[in-house]
C-alpha cells in the first residue's frame, strides 16, 4: 500500500433496530367487537327502521325597532301576517340614532344614552328572515338588552336589533 493513500476509519456500528410490533401481533378491539355482535349485526343495522331527526326547535326572540317597524301595520306587512303583532314600548341603553339620508340609523352611543322604540316577540325563523330582508345589508343584526317602559312583566329581555353597517363616524 502506498503511503499517499490512506484508509478511511471504520464507521461505528449502527444502533440496533427498535423492536416493532406488527399490527397482526396484537388483537384488534374492532374485530373483537364485530365478532361479539354476531354475524347478522350489520344486516340488522341496515334494515332497522330509522326515523328522521326532529326538526330544530325555534326559540322566540324579541326584536327592538326604532323606526318604521314601530308601526304595527308596517310590521304586520313586513312579516306577511294579517293581525298586527303586539308591540311593547321599550328602550335600549348605550346606543344612538343618527340620520342616514331619509332613514334613521342605530349606532353605538355614549354610556347611558337611550334610544326609545318598541319591541316585538318574533316567533319563527321565517319572520326573522323577513325582517333581515326588509332591513337590507345596510344594517347588521346585533344583540341588545331591552328595557320595557310599559310597567308590565317582563321588565327586561335580551334580544336583537338592527344596527347601521356602514361607517357610523361618517354619519355623525
Secondary structure, 3 states (H helix, E strand, C coil): CCCCCCCCCCCCCCCCCCCCCCHHHCCCHHHHHHHHHCCCHHHHHHHCCCCCCCCCCCCCEEEEECCHHHCHHHHHHHHCCCCCCCCEEEEEECEEEEEECCEEEEEECCCCCEEEEEEEEECCHHHHHHHHHHHCCCEEEEEEEEEECCCCCCCEEEEEEEEECCCHHHHC
